[in-house]
Amino acid sequence: MTLTVPAWVGGALIPVEKLEAHRRGLRHKAVSVFVLAGDAVLLQRRALGKYHTPGLWANAGCTHPHWDEPGEDCARRRLAEELGIEGLPLSHRGQVEYRADVGGGLIEHEVVEIFTAEAPRRIAPAPDPAEVMETRWTTLPELTADVARSPERYTPWLRIYLQKHVQDIFGHVPA
């Protein structure tokens, strides 16, 4: 099955094959989810089989919506598919746009709907090994400090979110 993303080409939103959108650096729709439990943030380490940024740490979920799929539905779907997490309430935290080189000649130029999901405690995800090789809980200050020390361990989009959008996503700047 060929996966497509809603991308803007010549001013029109059309379905474009996902890998082609990244090869051409086309502006396209995306969704990111941060799972929170009190002061803890859930991270996932991308599976080594991913076609870009394998083995790097990212927020709990990041993906592309299906054609005409609402952002919230997409966020719920990918939390279930990637991490086996279902039933958490979602909060829309806004929309951001970024463009980043993700290696291998691929560019992400994404218009991202950002969501947070509040877990009642530090739940134990059940990751799909084709998507996620590892998960961990951390605090926002610990994450920010680790990204500053070792940025190469994290996806470009997570670094961008922490540099430019932390207040919009988390409602505060880490101490």
Backbone bond lengths (Angstrom), bond angles and torsions (degrees), N, CA, C in turn:
res aa  C-N    CA-C-N  psi(-1)  N-CA   C-N-CA  omega(-1)  CA-C   N-CA-C  phi
1 M - - - 1.445 - - 1.536 108.88 -
2 T 1.304 116.46 130.30 1.456 121.48 177.09 1.513 108.99 -85.69
3 L 1.325 116.04 126.71 1.449 120.70 178.57 1.512 109.46 -90.80
4 T 1.320 115.97 132.98 1.456 120.67 178.16 1.521 109.35 -116.47
5 V 1.328 114.77 158.89 1.460 121.86 175.11 1.520 107.78 -125.35
6 P 1.329 117.99 148.82 1.460 120.18 172.93 1.536 108.97 -72.83
7 A 1.340 116.74 112.76 1.467 121.50 -176.74 1.527 109.92 -126.27
8 W 1.329 114.20 151.84 1.455 120.32 177.47 1.523 108.71 -91.95
9 V 1.323 115.96 119.80 1.464 122.08 177.29 1.519 107.02 -130.10
10 G 1.330 115.75 121.23 1.470 119.25 -178.99 1.509 113.10 59.69
11 G 1.340 117.09 31.15 1.459 121.37 178.31 1.510 114.73 85.82
12 A 1.343 118.08 -5.95 1.465 121.21 -179.44 1.528 109.58 -111.16
13 L 1.324 115.79 144.52 1.458 121.71 176.65 1.524 107.80 -86.04
14 I 1.345 116.34 117.91 1.459 121.15 -178.25 1.530 109.12 -136.09
15 P 1.347 117.38 158.21 1.464 119.23 175.10 1.535 110.01 -75.63
16 V 1.333 116.00 129.83 1.463 122.19 178.65 1.526 107.19 -129.72
17 E 1.325 116.67 140.10 1.456 121.29 177.68 1.524 108.41 -55.20
18 K 1.323 117.02 133.46 1.464 122.83 -171.15 1.532 112.84 -55.48
19 L 1.301 118.30 -49.80 1.459 120.87 -178.65 1.527 110.76 -63.68
20 E 1.319 117.15 -38.61 1.469 120.79 178.03 1.528 111.21 -64.17
21 A 1.318 116.99 -39.41 1.475 120.02 177.43 1.522 110.01 -60.11
22 H 1.329 117.55 -39.26 1.466 120.97 179.42 1.529 111.88 -75.75
23 R 1.315 117.93 -34.94 1.471 119.89 175.72 1.524 111.37 -62.84
24 R 1.318 116.01 -40.82 1.470 121.37 -176.95 1.527 112.69 -88.80
25 G 1.320 117.75 -7.24 1.462 121.17 -178.47 1.517 112.45 64.95
26 L 1.342 116.65 34.10 1.468 120.78 -178.68 1.524 110.54 -72.75
27 R 1.303 115.11 141.80 1.463 122.46 174.96 1.525 107.70 -68.15
28 H 1.354 116.62 124.99 1.460 119.42 -176.99 1.526 111.16 -148.39
29 K 1.331 114.79 165.18 1.465 121.71 -177.66 1.524 111.56 -77.71
30 A 1.335 114.78 146.03 1.460 121.55 177.37 1.527 109.06 -150.63
31 V 1.322 114.75 168.75 1.461 122.79 178.16 1.521 107.81 -137.59
32 S 1.336 116.84 137.57 1.461 122.42 173.31 1.521 108.79 -128.33
33 V 1.349 114.93 141.97 1.459 121.03 -179.61 1.527 108.96 -127.68
34 F 1.317 115.29 134.68 1.458 122.79 172.20 1.517 107.32 -111.76
35 V 1.328 117.47 121.69 1.459 121.75 176.08 1.518 107.36 -95.38
36 L 1.327 115.29 126.75 1.462 122.58 -176.20 1.532 109.62 -120.86
37 A 1.322 115.46 147.32 1.465 121.83 172.46 1.525 105.84 -139.59
38 G 1.331 115.86 96.65 1.462 119.51 -173.93 1.515 109.10 63.46
39 D 1.339 117.23 -121.44 1.465 120.29 -179.56 1.533 112.46 -92.59
40 A 1.329 117.42 6.18 1.465 121.43 -177.49 1.527 111.59 -97.25
41 V 1.338 114.47 146.15 1.463 123.34 178.85 1.526 107.64 -120.87
42 L 1.334 117.01 131.56 1.459 121.60 178.64 1.529 109.73 -87.25
43 L 1.323 115.80 129.73 1.460 121.79 175.67 1.521 109.32 -115.27
44 Q 1.331 115.35 153.28 1.451 121.06 172.39 1.523 108.57 -123.46
45 R 1.323 114.99 144.35 1.461 120.73 173.35 1.522 106.78 -101.23
46 R 1.320 115.41 122.12 1.457 121.33 -174.48 1.528 111.57 -64.80
47 A 1.320 116.32 139.79 1.458 122.48 -179.54 1.529 110.60 -59.67
48 L 1.312 115.96 150.52 1.465 120.88 -178.40 1.528 112.19 -68.10
49 G 1.321 118.11 -18.10 1.464 121.24 178.66 1.515 114.55 -84.38
50 K 1.329 118.86 -1.58 1.471 121.60 -179.86 1.529 109.29 -66.18
51 Y 1.327 117.25 144.72 1.467 119.96 -174.99 1.522 113.43 -75.96
52 H 1.310 118.01 -14.46 1.463 119.53 168.49 1.529 109.81 -144.19
53 T 1.306 115.58 154.56 1.464 125.28 -179.65 1.542 113.89 49.26
54 P 1.349 118.07 41.79 1.465 118.99 178.13 1.522 110.45 -65.61
55 G 1.322 115.49 143.22 1.455 121.39 175.49 1.519 115.22 77.63
56 L 1.340 117.93 0.87 1.463 120.85 179.46 1.527 109.97 -93.52
57 W 1.329 114.96 152.10 1.455 121.82 177.99 1.526 110.02 -81.86
58 A 1.323 115.00 140.54 1.468 122.22 -179.84 1.522 108.74 -141.55
59 N 1.333 115.60 173.69 1.461 120.27 172.77 1.530 108.60 -65.50
60 A 1.324 116.74 172.28 1.459 122.04 -171.26 1.522 114.09 -54.78
61 G 1.309 118.08 -39.47 1.460 120.60 -179.33 1.510 112.02 -149.41
62 C 1.319 115.34 136.61 1.460 121.27 176.79 1.524 107.02 -148.00
63 T 1.327 116.45 128.92 1.454 119.84 -174.23 1.522 110.51 -163.31
64 H 1.325 114.74 -172.50 1.462 122.49 177.85 1.528 108.73 -119.58
65 P 1.324 117.13 137.54 1.472 118.74 178.00 1.528 110.83 -73.45
66 H 1.316 114.80 152.52 1.464 119.81 169.95 1.531 107.44 -69.82
67 W 1.326 116.32 164.10 1.452 120.65 178.59 1.528 109.56 -55.35
68 D 1.304 117.25 128.69 1.469 124.45 178.88 1.534 114.09 63.58
69 E 1.330 118.68 13.98 1.461 121.11 176.66 1.527 108.64 -83.84
70 P 1.323 118.56 122.47 1.464 119.91 177.08 1.530 110.93 -59.97
71 G 1.321 116.33 147.30 1.456 122.07 -177.82 1.519 113.21 -55.47
72 E 1.328 117.31 -43.50 1.464 120.09 -179.00 1.523 111.58 -64.05
73 D 1.331 117.09 -39.95 1.468 120.53 177.34 1.523 110.53 -64.14
74 C 1.327 116.78 -40.60 1.458 122.06 177.85 1.527 110.50 -62.31
75 A 1.323 116.93 -44.36 1.465 121.27 179.86 1.528 110.30 -60.27
76 R 1.322 117.05 -45.66 1.469 121.08 178.76 1.533 111.26 -62.20
77 R 1.328 115.18 -44.78 1.469 120.53 -178.72 1.528 111.04 -59.08
78 R 1.341 116.58 -48.36 1.461 119.12 -175.55 1.527 112.95 -72.76
79 L 1.322 119.28 -31.46 1.464 119.27 173.70 1.524 110.09 -61.16
80 A 1.331 116.40 -39.86 1.464 120.49 178.70 1.526 110.65 -70.06
81 E 1.332 117.77 -46.14 1.465 121.42 -176.73 1.529 112.53 -67.55
82 E 1.319 117.34 -44.92 1.463 120.97 -174.37 1.526 112.70 -82.62
83 L 1.337 116.95 -40.27 1.467 120.68 -170.32 1.526 114.97 -121.64
84 G 1.329 117.75 -2.67 1.456 119.76 -178.27 1.515 112.92 67.49
85 I 1.325 117.70 23.80 1.463 122.64 -178.62 1.523 109.05 -100.72
86 E 1.330 115.82 125.71 1.459 120.61 -179.89 1.521 110.49 -135.54
87 G 1.328 115.82 154.32 1.456 121.97 170.29 1.515 116.91 83.38
88 L 1.332 118.88 5.45 1.467 119.43 178.72 1.524 110.13 -81.66
89 P 1.333 117.52 139.58 1.468 119.30 175.61 1.532 110.15 -68.35
90 L 1.330 115.33 137.87 1.467 121.76 -179.78 1.519 110.72 -107.07
91 S 1.321 115.53 145.22 1.468 122.10 173.12 1.514 107.95 -123.24
92 H 1.329 116.08 128.67 1.462 120.72 176.60 1.524 108.29 -76.91
93 R 1.320 117.05 126.14 1.469 121.74 -176.21 1.524 112.63 -109.22
94 G 1.325 116.63 8.80 1.460 119.58 176.80 1.510 112.39 114.51
95 Q 1.319 112.80 -172.04 1.460 120.92 -177.52 1.526 108.30 -127.23
96 V 1.320 116.48 137.55 1.461 121.62 175.60 1.522 108.18 -130.18
97 E 1.307 114.49 157.80 1.467 120.34 175.67 1.515 108.17 -126.55
98 Y 1.311 116.35 136.95 1.460 120.28 175.87 1.526 109.60 -146.51
99 R 1.308 114.39 161.06 1.462 122.73 174.42 1.526 106.30 -132.56
100 A 1.342 116.62 126.29 1.461 120.60 -175.97 1.522 110.89 -146.56
101 D 1.315 115.11 140.89 1.456 122.52 171.44 1.524 107.03 -75.99
102 V 1.335 117.05 123.67 1.463 120.41 -179.35 1.530 111.30 -110.77
103 G 1.329 116.61 16.37 1.459 122.03 176.29 1.513 113.05 86.97
104 G 1.322 115.40 163.71 1.463 121.01 177.34 1.511 113.72 63.70
105 G 1.341 117.83 26.08 1.461 120.94 -178.47 1.517 113.94 75.23
106 L 1.325 117.94 15.65 1.463 122.40 -177.83 1.525 110.74 -107.48
107 I 1.328 114.70 141.87 1.467 122.94 179.13 1.515 108.53 -125.37
108 E 1.324 115.53 131.92 1.460 119.92 170.22 1.520 107.65 -99.78
109 H 1.309 115.77 120.07 1.472 121.45 172.85 1.521 104.61 -122.19
110 E 1.314 114.84 92.65 1.452 119.96 -167.90 1.526 113.40 -116.76
111 V 1.319 113.84 143.26 1.459 123.33 169.71 1.524 104.00 -106.62
112 V 1.329 116.00 106.60 1.457 122.09 -165.60 1.525 112.17 -109.07
113 E 1.320 115.49 127.67 1.459 121.79 168.67 1.530 105.80 -85.84
114 I 1.333 116.83 122.77 1.460 121.87 -177.32 1.534 109.19 -101.71
115 F 1.332 115.32 134.06 1.459 121.97 177.30 1.523 109.47 -129.51
116 T 1.323 115.63 148.90 1.455 120.87 166.72 1.526 107.14 -115.06
117 A 1.330 114.84 148.18 1.462 122.25 176.41 1.514 106.60 -125.85
118 E 1.304 116.45 125.26 1.469 121.21 -177.89 1.528 109.79 -96.00
119 A 1.328 115.35 117.97 1.463 121.46 176.35 1.529 108.50 -93.84
120 P 1.327 118.66 146.44 1.466 120.61 -179.27 1.528 112.77 -69.03
121 R 1.324 116.70 -20.76 1.474 122.59 179.69 1.522 107.02 -158.81
122 R 1.300 117.10 177.67 1.470 121.15 177.32 1.524 109.00 -73.52
123 I 1.310 115.27 86.54 1.462 121.09 -177.83 1.525 110.53 -68.60
124 A 1.315 115.79 159.35 1.464 121.89 177.54 1.527 108.32 -100.87
125 P 1.337 117.49 107.08 1.462 119.60 178.52 1.533 111.72 -66.07
126 A 1.330 115.45 161.27 1.465 122.85 174.13 1.526 106.66 -119.95
127 P 1.347 117.61 79.02 1.458 120.28 -171.92 1.529 114.41 -68.31
128 D 1.330 114.59 147.25 1.456 122.66 170.68 1.527 105.85 -77.67
129 P 1.335 119.38 117.24 1.467 120.92 -175.63 1.528 114.17 -63.67
130 A 1.323 118.57 -19.09 1.465 120.59 175.49 1.529 110.81 -73.41
131 E 1.328 116.75 -19.45 1.466 121.96 -177.76 1.525 112.69 -107.91
132 V 1.344 116.22 -41.61 1.462 122.09 -169.13 1.524 109.43 -132.86
133 M 1.340 116.85 127.27 1.463 119.48 179.67 1.526 113.25 -95.26
134 E 1.345 115.99 -17.48 1.463 119.33 -175.27 1.529 108.17 -166.17
135 T 1.328 115.85 152.55 1.470 120.73 172.18 1.516 108.02 -131.58
136 R 1.323 114.72 160.20 1.467 119.43 173.91 1.523 109.05 -159.31
137 W 1.330 114.87 152.42 1.456 122.41 173.34 1.525 107.84 -100.02
138 T 1.326 116.07 142.05 1.450 122.08 176.11 1.519 107.78 -148.97
139 T 1.309 116.96 169.71 1.462 119.20 173.48 1.529 108.12 -94.67
140 L 1.305 115.90 160.97 1.461 120.36 179.13 1.530 111.51 -61.92
141 P 1.342 120.62 -44.55 1.471 119.04 176.53 1.532 112.78 -60.73
142 E 1.347 117.21 -40.45 1.467 120.03 178.06 1.526 110.80 -64.39
143 L 1.329 116.97 -42.13 1.461 121.49 179.00 1.521 111.02 -62.77
144 T 1.325 116.58 -48.16 1.463 121.20 -179.75 1.529 110.78 -59.02
145 A 1.319 117.02 -42.61 1.475 121.01 179.34 1.525 110.98 -66.02
146 D 1.333 117.38 -41.16 1.462 120.06 -178.86 1.531 111.22 -68.93
147 V 1.325 117.25 -38.69 1.469 120.49 177.18 1.528 109.85 -63.08
148 A 1.322 117.73 -38.79 1.466 121.16 177.66 1.530 111.16 -64.61
149 R 1.341 116.95 -38.64 1.471 121.89 -179.81 1.521 112.57 -74.35
150 S 1.332 116.75 -41.02 1.468 121.85 -171.35 1.530 111.12 -137.93
151 P 1.329 118.21 65.30 1.469 119.83 -176.00 1.524 113.91 -60.76
152 E 1.322 117.35 -26.32 1.460 121.23 -178.13 1.527 112.81 -66.63
153 R 1.321 117.82 -13.24 1.464 122.06 178.89 1.529 112.91 -84.41
154 Y 1.332 116.91 -7.30 1.463 122.37 -172.60 1.525 111.55 -120.79
155 T 1.332 115.17 151.27 1.462 120.03 178.89 1.527 110.33 -66.63
156 P 1.327 116.28 151.33 1.467 119.16 178.16 1.527 112.82 -56.71
157 W 1.348 117.59 -40.00 1.464 118.91 -177.26 1.519 111.74 -67.54
158 L 1.336 119.09 -37.02 1.463 119.45 177.89 1.528 109.83 -65.27
159 R 1.318 117.24 -40.57 1.467 120.39 177.49 1.532 110.46 -61.88
160 I 1.320 117.01 -41.87 1.477 121.10 178.32 1.524 110.34 -63.79
161 Y 1.327 117.52 -45.96 1.468 120.48 179.13 1.524 110.90 -57.28
162 L 1.327 116.95 -43.94 1.461 120.37 -177.88 1.522 112.34 -71.37
163 Q 1.333 117.56 -31.94 1.469 120.94 179.29 1.518 112.91 -77.04
164 K 1.335 116.87 -39.43 1.462 119.98 -168.13 1.524 115.67 -116.80
165 H 1.333 118.49 -16.68 1.471 119.31 -170.02 1.520 114.07 -133.35
166 V 1.326 117.87 15.18 1.457 120.49 -174.09 1.531 112.41 -60.46
167 Q 1.314 117.27 -40.40 1.473 120.14 -179.76 1.533 110.65 -65.33
168 D 1.335 117.46 -42.20 1.456 120.81 179.66 1.537 111.71 -64.32
169 I 1.325 116.30 -38.25 1.465 120.81 -176.90 1.521 111.59 -78.29
170 F 1.321 116.77 -49.51 1.462 121.37 -171.84 1.528 114.43 -100.44
171 G 1.338 117.20 -13.11 1.457 120.58 -179.56 1.506 114.12 82.67
172 H 1.340 117.15 -0.97 1.461 121.23 179.03 1.526 108.61 -160.58
173 V 1.293 115.31 164.81 1.460 121.81 176.03 1.522 107.15 -100.29
174 P 1.356 117.90 134.98 1.464 119.03 -177.39 1.525 112.48 -61.73
175 A 1.325 115.38 146.78 1.455 121.37 179.97 1.505 111.38 -74.80
